[in-house]
């Protein structure tokens, strides 16, 4: 791997990981400034922290993103190298595997949910809500979300994902989308309601719309929610989601 980026496979071999095939593979790291990883039994692998320390010593990491058990070991490895995150966000991972509970109230006759699927037509309509969502749920504290960043993310979502918006009083006041569509699971994200329009079950209606559509394909649904976001936790639990793991994002 280069100094700026790299891919490693965690194995039973000591020292810096080498590419292996077959049952010896214990995990995968992908690094391109943001470090993504999948190490299912991280807490059971002897010498993992030192192996990771050796791998990361000449790598640049600006963000660590993944499941918490392996994440803690990775953070300890980076700490050994004198690198401490300036912010770490902790999340719970939740899943929905059965039919969602419908909203307790129907939308008013003036409210409408529409799918947004045109990067050319819908980006500008959703831009302000997307910026507000990113500032609250995604960006590190103190970092301004630019129109350029929000536009780029929106265009990608509108092109490749499911995105629904709720219209009230002639404008978009709430949104939700998928972030990733896999063979077995679809990740839900981007759920945001303008503060002036909350307590109308708008988020519930949007999540329900996406969930019922996804479940018809035979897939299940997952999402991440900040540990301290009690209103969101309560909403997702009422819909039918259950917590099954922890996730974190650390910024350097």
Secondary structure as UniProt FT lines:
FT   STRAND          5..10
FT   HELIX           22..24
FT   STRAND          27..38
FT   TURN            40..41
FT   HELIX           42..44
FT   TURN            46..47
FT   HELIX           48..56
FT   TURN            57..58
FT   STRAND          61..67
FT   HELIX           68..80
FT   TURN            81..82
FT   STRAND          87..96
FT   TURN            109..110
FT   STRAND          112..115
FT   HELIX           119..137
FT   TURN            141..142
FT   HELIX           147..160
FT   STRAND          163..168
FT   TURN            169..170
FT   STRAND          171..181
FT   STRAND          185..193
FT   HELIX           195..197
FT   HELIX           202..215
FT   TURN            216..218
FT   STRAND          220..226
FT   TURN            227..228
FT   HELIX           230..239
FT   STRAND          242..251
//
